[in-house]
Amino acid sequence: MSDKIRLTQFSHGAGCGCKIAPNLLEQFLKTDFVPTPDPKLLVGNSTKDDAAVYDLGDGSGIISTTDFFMPIVDDAFEFGKVAATNAISDVYAMGGTPIMAIAILGWPTKSLGPDIAQRVIDGARHTCQEAGIQLAGGHSIDSPEPIFGLAVTGRVKLAHMKRNCSAKAGDHLFLTKPLGVGILTTAEKQGKLKAMHSRLAVNSMMQLNTIGEKLGSLNGVNAMTDVTGFGLLGHLLEICQGSRLKATVNSRAVPILDSAIYDYIKQGCVSGGSQRNWDSIHQHISQIDAITQALLCDPQTSGGLLVAIAPKALGEAKNLLTQAGCYYEAIGYLQEISVNDPHPLIEVMI
C-alpha cells in the first residue's frame, strides 16, 4: 500500500513552506503579558533565535526546540528523515549537540494506513541514530492532514553558544547548503521535474547540519542560524535586525542545487511561500528582479546554516567547512549602519 501512496497529495502545504509569514507571525506573538524574569533563561522568545537555551549553572546550557510540518516528499520513510533532520538542525544552529528527541505525529487515520505512519517514524529513528541520539517517545493525534516532526533537546557549552543576533561588522557570510529545495519540490508537484533532478532536493534535505557543532567551538564564528521557511533573505534579515547591522549579498555567489533552478523558476515553479516571504520583508531589501527574488526567498526545508565569520577565523572555518563537504565561497558581508543611512538593510548585488 505504501508504495502507491503520494504523501504530498494529502496536505495543502509542504515542509517549511507551511511556515506562517514573518509579518503575520509577529502579530501572533504580540502580547501585553509580562513574564516573571528568569535569569537562567539565556535565550527565549525575546529574540528570533532557533532554539531556547537554559543555563545549567555549570558552564553549559540545555537547548530546547521543536519543528514539524506536512509532507514535502512522497516517500514515507524519507519524509520522516527530512522532518527529523530539519528539527535537529536548530540544535546545531545554536552550536550545540543533540542529546534526545521525542516525536510529534498527526495522522489522518481514515485515509492513510498505520503502515505508512510506521515508515515515517522509522525514517526519523534512522536520522536520530545518525545524529547519535534516541527517538525516546512522543505524542500522536488523529488529524485531517499528515504532520510529523520532533521536539529536540540538546546541550551546549555556553562559551560555544551561537545566536542569530550576535554578528559583528566585517563578518563574512557563508551558506553550508545550496538553495533551491522549494523550487525543485514545487516543480515535482507540478509534474515538471526532470528525472535527472529527482534526488537533488531530498538528498540535501536529509543531510544533517552537524557542521554547526564544530563551528560553535570556533572563536570568530559570531552568529549562526539555519535557513528554512523564511528563505535566505528572511533569515539574513533576522541576523541584521538582531545584530543591528546591514548586509551586502552577492547573488551570483549564492550556491544553488543545479543551474536548472533558473529554468524551473521561469516555468513558474515558485511556491506560494516564496511570495509570502517577499511580501513580508521587501521594504528592507534592495530592488531585485523576479528570478533573484524567487531564489533568495525560496523556502528551504532542512536548509543549510547561514554563518557570520570574522576575518580572523576565515582560514580555520574554511578548513572545517571543506572537511565537512559544505564549503562554498562567501556570499556577502556585514557592515555598520550609518546614522540616517537611507539604504535598505540588505543590498543584493545582481
N, C-alpha and C positions, 0 to 999 in steps of 0.2 A: 504493500500500500504506500509506504513512504517514498518509494522511487517515483511514483506517479504524481505526488503532491508538489505543487509550487507554492511555497510558503508566502512569497511576496504577494500572491493573489488574495490573501486573507487579511490584509491590512491596508489602511488608507495611506499610511506613510511608510518610510523606510529608514532604518538606522538612525543616525544622528540628524538626518534631515527632518525628523519628527520634532526636534527641539523647538521650543517656543522662541520667537524672535526676541533679540536682546531688549528692544524698547518696550515690548509687551511684558517681558519677564520683570523688568524694573517696576512696572505698575503692580504686578502681583506681589512683589516683595515690600512695597511701601507699607509702613505701619507707624502708629503712634506708641506702640508698645515699647516700654523701656525695660530691657532685661537686667537682672541683677549681675553686676560685673563679676567675672571670674578671671583672676589674673593668670590662671593656668591655661586658659583657652587662648593659645597663641595665635591661631588662625581660625576665624569664624566667618559669618556671612557679612561682616562689615566691609570685606573686600571681595573681589571676584576670583579668588584662588580656586584651584582644582579640588582641594580637599580641606577638611578641618584638621587641626593639629592641637593636641592636648599635652601639656608639659608633665612628664612623669617625675620630675624632680631629681633625676639622676643624669642629666645632660642629654636625655633622649626624649622623644615625643611619640605619642600614638597618632597615627594618621587614620582618619575615618572618611570614607567616601562611598557613594553609590551611583550606579548608572544602569539604565535599562532602556530598551526600545523595541519596536516592532521589526519584523524580518527585513533585512536588506539583501539576503541571498535566499535561494530556494531550497538548498540542501539543509536539512535539519541539523545535522552534525556540525556543518560549517557555520550555521547561524549561532549555535552555542559557543563555538570557538571565537567567532568575531565579537559577540557580546561580552564574553569573558575578557578577551584581550583589551577591549575598549574600557571596561570598568577598572581593570588592574592598572591601566595606563595612568590614572590620576595619582596613584601612589608614586610611580616612577617620576611623574612630573614635579612632585614635591622633593625629589632627591632621595626618596625612601625605598624601603624594602618591604614587599608584601609579606604578610605572615598568615593570613586566613581569609576565607571568603564564605559568604552564605548567598544562596540563590534567591532570586525574585522571579516567580513564574506566574503569568496569567495565561490561561489556556481555554480556547473555545471547545469545550468537551463534546458538544453535539456535532461539530463539523470536522474536528481533527482528532485522530485516534491517540491513545496513550503511547503507542509505539513511537510516534513521531516526537512527542514530548520527551520520551526517554532518550531519543537520539540527541535532542537539543542539550539536555543535561549532561549527557556523556561527552559531548563536544566541550562543554565548559570544564568538566573534570580533567580532560586531557590538557587543556590550556593551563589550568591551575597547577597540574603536575609539572608542566614545562616551566612555570614560574616558581616552582619549589614550594607550593602551598597546598593545603587541603581545601576542597569544597566541603565545608563542615556542616552544612544544614541549609535551611531556607524556609520560604513560605510560598504557598501557591493559592490561586483563586481561579474560579471559573469566570472568564472574561469574554467579551464579544470578539476580540482580536488577540492573536498570539503576542505575548510580551515576554521578554526574558532579559535578565541582567544580573548583576551581583552587587552586594554590599561588601566592600573590601576593607580590611584592617591592615595597616602597615606600621612600620616603625622607622624612625629617622633620628640620627644624631642631630641635635639642634644646630650644631655648627655647620652641618651639611644641608640643612633645610633650604629649599629654593622656593621662591614665591613669584608671582607674576607682576608684583608691584615694586620690585627691588632692583630694577635695571638701572644702569648708570650711563650718563652721557659718554659717548665714544665707544660704547659696546657695539660689536658686530653681531648681526642676526644670522642664525643658521636654522635650517629645517631638516629634520632627520628622515622624513619620508616624502616622496613626491606627491604632488596634488593630482586630483582627477578622479577620485573614488566616486563622488556623486555623479559626475558626468558619465562615467562608464556604466554605473548601475542604472542610471536613467536610460542610457542607450539600450541596455539589455531589456528593460521593461517595455521600451518602445519597439523592440524587435529589430533594432538597427546595429547591434553589437556584432562585429566580425568575430569569427571563431578564433582567430589569432590573438584576440584581445580578451578572451573569455575568462582568463585566470589572473589578469593583472590586478584588478581591484581586490578580489577575495584574498589573494596571496599577500597583498600589502596589509589588508585589514587583520589578518591572522598573525602578523609579525609583532611580537611583544616589544615594548619600548624599554627594555632592560638597560639600555644605554643611560637612561636617566639616573639610575642609582650610581653609576660610575661618574657621571658628570657632576652629581651632587657633591662628591668628595673633592672636587677640583676648585681651589681658590681662584676666583676670577670668572667663574660662571655665576653671573649675578642674578639672573632670572630665568625661569622656565615655565612653560605651560604646554599643554597638548592641544593640537589643532583638531577640533571636532566640528560640531554642528554650526558654529558661527563663521566657519571659513577662516582662511588665513588672515584676512583684513580684520574680521571681527575680533579674533583673539589677539592680534597685534595691537588693536585699539585698546583692549583691556590693559596690556602692558604699558602703553603710552599714557593712558589716563591714570593708572595706578602709580606709575613712576614719575609722572609729571614731565614727560619728555615728548619729543616728536620723532617721527621715523621717516627715513627715505628708503623706498623699496625699489630694487631693480627687477622689474617683471621678467626680463629675459634671463635672469639668473635663477628664478624660481624653478625647482625641479618638477617635472611632470612625469606621469607614468609612461607616456608614449606620445610621440608627436601627433598621432592621430587624434589626440584630445581636441585639438583645434578644429578638425574636420567634424567631430561629433557635435561640438558647440554650434558650428554653422548649420548642422542638420536639426538644430532645436533640442538637443539632448541636454537640457538645463533644468535642474529640479526647481520646484516652487520655493524650496528653502533658500536657494541662491538669491532669488529676487527679494525675498523677505529680509535676508541679511543686508542686502544693499539698501533697501528702504529704511532700515534701522540705523545705518551708520554713514550714509552718503555725505552728510553735511560735514563730516570730519575727514573726508578723503578728497584728494585732488581729482580733477576731471579725467576719466579714463574711457576708453572705447568699450563697446558692449562685450567683445570677446574677452578682453582682460578682466572686465568686471565679473563675467561668468566664471572665469577660472579662479580668481582670487577670493570670490565669495562662495565658491563651491563648498557645500557642507561635506566635511570629511568624517566618515565613521571610522573610529580607531585610527586616526591620523597620527602623524609624527609629532615630535616635540619641537617647539619653537624656542630657541635658546639664545639668550643675550650674553655674549662673552667679551670680557675686557681684552684689549690688545695684548696685554702681558701674558694672557693664558691661551692665546690662539694656537701656539705650537703644540702644547700638551693636549688641548682639546681636539685638535685635528688628528693627533695620533690615536686618541680614544675612539673618535668617530670612524676613522679609517679601519681600525681593528674590528669594529662592530659592523662594518659594511654599510655605514649610513653617512659617509662624508660627502657633502656637496659644497660647492663654493658658497661664500656668504651671499645672502640675498638682500642685504641692506645694512643700515646702521642707525644708531640713535643719537640725538642731539638735544642740547638745552633748548628750551622755549624762550625766545627773546621777549622782552616786555612789549606789549602791543603788537606782537607778531601776527600779521593778517593771514599767514599761510595755514592750511589745514594741518591737523596733527599727523596725517600720513600723506607723504608725497610719493606718488607712484611714477617711476620713470618707465616709459614705454619703449 
